[in-house]
């Protein structure tokens, strides 16, 4: 019972990330915001339908290297796997919502609906079976990803990259950048900052909750280590971007000394990068990951 309460509570905390995801791209978009927000709200309904009927075959039924073959629509699902379904549904939603910011203002509503169904019903369930089921081919090869750096964020990031490549940049986006105009700058950095801190808070729900239990000292100590490493990597990611952008200004390579949007992105890349090994690395490892992530940003 304690494990179920822990997982369900952590999922609800983790779902605050979706509020942060809503704040970030919406305040950097200038057109079609209402349609974009409606698409995201309705995405929860599509996630349930696609995940229940097409995908999210429980990764505990049937030993196949490619995809699960049992428990469609929850049939025959036994406790405690109802808890696990809820946990994976939230991770599936995260992979799907990553794409929204990359295609903001430039994707048709129907196209976003189709994408959401394919991602949640076909792509993510296959990947999560390969990795977190205990029976997939990557699992058999020793693949390890504690909280989803590759399984969740890389999957969503590749979807975002492909989507952005297909629909192309906003009209005039790079011309405005070359001219130094502010036409495409975020129009409410307060909301961007708020979204970043909400995402950061929600990250503890998913990372710490990935222990899947809180029934003994070992689980508690692991969750504490996860929280510490998550914090260190996020801080170093944001700080690294801050320092790099300041140096670029000092040498004449940037137009402003302090880049708030860059720092917010640095925090997020630090959070994403540390997820895979967050429960097994020493804190100095999280520090190095945060620095490298910030430099990459």
C-alpha positions in Angstrom: 0.0 0.0 0.0 2.9 2.4 0.8 4.4 1.8 -2.6 1.1 2.5 -4.3 0.6 5.7 -2.3 4.2 6.8 -3.1 3.9 6.2 -6.8 0.5 7.8 -7.2 1.5 10.8 -5.1 4.8 11.3 -7.1 2.9 11.0 -10.4 0.6 13.9 -9.3 3.6 15.9 -8.3 5.3 15.1 -11.6 2.2 16.1 -13.6 2.9 19.7 -12.5 5.5 19.5 -15.3 2.7 19.7 -17.8 1.6 23.0 -16.3 5.1 24.2 -16.8 5.2 22.9 -20.4 2.0 24.9 -21.0 3.6 28.1 -19.8 6.8 27.9 -21.7 5.9 27.7 -25.4 2.5 29.5 -25.0 4.3 32.6 -23.9 6.8 32.4 -26.7 4.1 31.9 -29.3 2.4 34.9 -31.0 -0.3 33.3 -33.1 -2.8 30.4 -32.8 -2.3 30.2 -29.0 -5.9 29.3 -28.2 -6.0 26.4 -30.7 -2.6 25.2 -29.4 -3.9 25.2 -25.8 -7.1 23.4 -26.8 -5.0 20.7 -28.5 -3.0 20.2 -25.4 -6.0 19.9 -23.1 -7.6 17.4 -25.4 -4.3 15.5 -25.6 -5.1 14.0 -22.1 -8.2 12.4 -23.5 -6.3 11.1 -26.6 -3.6 9.7 -24.3 -6.1 7.7 -22.3 -7.8 6.3 -25.4 -4.6 5.6 -27.4 -2.7 4.3 -24.4 -5.6 2.1 -23.2 -6.7 0.6 -26.6 -3.7 0.8 -28.9 -0.6 1.0 -26.8 0.7 0.9 -23.2 0.4 -2.9 -23.3 1.5 -3.6 -19.8 5.2 -4.5 -19.8 4.6 -7.3 -17.4 2.6 -9.7 -19.7 4.1 -12.0 -22.2 7.8 -12.3 -22.9 8.5 -10.9 -26.3 11.6 -8.9 -27.4 9.6 -6.3 -29.5 6.4 -5.5 -27.7 4.0 -6.7 -25.0 1.2 -9.1 -26.1 -1.1 -9.2 -23.1 -3.3 -6.9 -21.0 -4.8 -4.9 -23.9 -7.2 -2.3 -22.4 -6.2 -3.5 -19.0 -7.7 -6.9 -19.4 -6.5 -9.3 -16.8 -4.4 -6.7 -15.1 -3.7 -7.7 -11.5 -2.5 -5.5 -8.6 -0.2 -3.7 -8.2 0.0 -3.1 -12.0 -2.9 -0.6 -12.0 -0.5 1.7 -10.2 2.2 1.0 -12.7 -0.1 1.7 -15.6 -0.8 5.1 -14.1 2.9 5.8 -13.7 3.7 4.9 -17.3 0.8 6.9 -18.6 2.3 10.0 -17.1 5.7 9.3 -18.6 4.0 8.6 -22.0 2.3 12.0 -21.7 5.6 13.7 -21.1 7.1 12.1 -24.2 4.2 13.3 -26.3 4.1 16.9 -24.9 7.7 17.6 -25.6 6.9 18.1 -29.3 4.3 20.8 -28.8 6.8 23.6 -28.2 8.9 22.7 -31.2 6.0 23.0 -33.6 4.1 25.8 -31.9 2.2 28.2 -34.2 3.0 26.0 -37.3 1.0 22.8 -36.9 -2.6 22.2 -37.8 -4.9 21.0 -35.0 -5.7 17.8 -36.9 -2.1 17.1 -37.5 -1.3 17.4 -33.8 -4.1 15.0 -33.0 -2.8 12.4 -35.4 0.7 12.8 -34.1 -0.4 12.4 -30.4 -2.2 9.1 -31.3 0.8 7.7 -33.1 3.3 8.7 -30.4 1.3 7.4 -27.5 -0.3 4.4 -29.2 2.5 3.1 -31.3 5.9 4.6 -30.8 6.3 5.1 -27.0 4.8 1.7 -26.0 7.3 -0.1 -28.2 10.2 1.8 -26.8 9.2 1.4 -23.2 8.8 -2.4 -23.8 12.3 -2.5 -25.2 13.7 -0.8 -22.1 11.6 -0.9 -18.9 9.7 -4.1 -19.3 12.5 -6.4 -18.2 11.9 -8.5 -21.3 12.8 -6.2 -24.3 15.9 -6.6 -26.4 17.6 -3.5 -25.0 16.9 -4.7 -21.5 18.5 -8.1 -22.4 21.6 -6.2 -23.6 21.9 -4.4 -20.2 20.4 -1.0 -21.1 19.6 1.1 -18.0 17.7 4.4 -17.8 16.4 5.2 -14.3 14.1 8.1 -15.0 13.8 8.4 -18.8 16.6 10.5 -20.3 16.5 8.4 -23.4 13.2 6.6 -23.1 11.1 9.7 -22.5 13.1 12.8 -23.4 15.1 11.5 -26.3 12.0 9.9 -27.8 10.1 13.2 -27.5 13.1 15.2 -28.7 13.5 13.1 -31.8 9.8 13.6 -32.5 10.2 17.4 -32.0 13.3 17.4 -34.3 11.5 15.6 -37.1 8.3 17.7 -36.7 10.3 21.0 -36.8 12.2 19.7 -39.9 9.0 18.9 -41.7 7.1 22.1 -41.1 10.1 24.4 -41.2 10.7 27.6 -39.1 8.2 30.4 -38.7 8.1 32.7 -41.7 10.8 35.3 -41.3 12.3 33.7 -38.1 15.9 33.7 -39.1 15.7 36.9 -41.1 14.5 38.7 -38.0 17.4 37.1 -36.0 19.9 38.3 -38.5 18.5 41.9 -38.4 18.5 41.8 -34.6 14.8 42.6 -34.3 12.7 41.4 -31.3 9.7 40.2 -33.3 10.2 36.6 -32.2 11.4 37.2 -28.7 9.3 35.7 -25.9 6.6 38.2 -25.0 6.3 37.3 -21.3 9.5 36.2 -19.6 7.7 36.1 -16.3 5.6 33.2 -17.6 8.7 31.5 -19.1 10.5 31.7 -15.7 7.4 30.5 -13.9 7.1 27.6 -16.3 10.7 26.7 -15.7 10.3 26.6 -11.9 7.1 24.5 -12.2 8.9 22.0 -14.4 11.8 21.9 -12.0 9.4 21.2 -9.1 7.6 18.5 -11.1 10.8 16.8 -12.0 11.2 15.7 -8.4 7.9 13.8 -8.7 9.1 11.7 -11.6 12.8 11.3 -10.7 12.2 10.5 -7.0 9.0 8.6 -7.8 11.0 6.3 -10.2 12.2 4.4 -7.1 8.7 2.9 -7.3 8.6 2.3 -3.6 9.2 4.0 -0.3 8.9 1.1 2.1 12.3 1.0 3.7 15.5 2.8 4.5 17.1 1.8 1.2 14.3 3.3 -0.9 14.3 6.5 1.2 18.1 6.9 0.8 17.9 6.3 -2.9 15.1 8.9 -3.3 17.2 11.4 -1.3 20.2 10.8 -3.6 18.0 11.2 -6.6 16.7 14.5 -5.3 20.2 15.7 -4.6 21.6 14.8 -8.0 18.5 16.3 -9.7 19.1 19.6 -7.9 22.8 19.7 -8.6 22.5 19.0 -12.3 19.8 21.6 -12.8 21.7 24.3 -10.9 24.9 23.7 -12.8 23.1 23.6 -16.1 21.6 27.0 -15.5 24.8 28.5 -14.0 26.9 27.2 -16.9 24.7 28.8 -19.5 24.7 32.1 -17.5 28.5 32.2 -17.4 29.0 31.3 -21.0 26.5 33.9 -22.2 28.2 36.5 -20.0 31.6 35.7 -21.4 30.2 35.9 -24.9 28.9 39.4 -24.1 32.3 40.5 -22.7 34.1 39.4 -25.9 31.6 41.1 -28.1 29.8 37.9 -29.3 26.4 38.6 -27.7 24.2 41.7 -27.4 23.2 41.4 -23.8 25.0 40.3 -20.7 22.2 38.4 -19.0 20.1 35.9 -20.9 17.2 34.8 -18.7 15.8 32.5 -21.4 19.1 30.8 -21.8 19.4 30.2 -18.1 15.9 28.7 -18.0 16.9 26.4 -20.9 20.1 25.5 -19.1 18.2 24.4 -16.0 16.0 22.2 -18.2 18.8 20.6 -20.1 20.5 19.8 -16.7 17.3 18.1 -15.5 16.9 16.1 -18.7 20.5 15.0 -18.9 20.7 13.6 -15.4 17.6 11.4 -15.5 19.3 8.2 -16.8 21.8 7.7 -14.0 20.4 9.9 -11.3 20.0 7.1 -8.8 23.4 5.5 -9.3 25.9 8.3 -9.7 27.7 10.2 -7.0 26.8 13.9 -6.6 30.0 15.1 -8.4 28.9 13.1 -11.4 25.6 15.1 -11.5 27.7 18.3 -11.2 29.7 17.3 -14.3 26.6 16.3 -16.2 25.0 19.7 -15.5 28.1 21.5 -16.7 28.3 19.5 -19.9 24.6 19.9 -20.5 24.9 23.7 -20.0 27.8 23.9 -22.5 25.8 21.9 -25.0 22.8 24.2 -24.7 
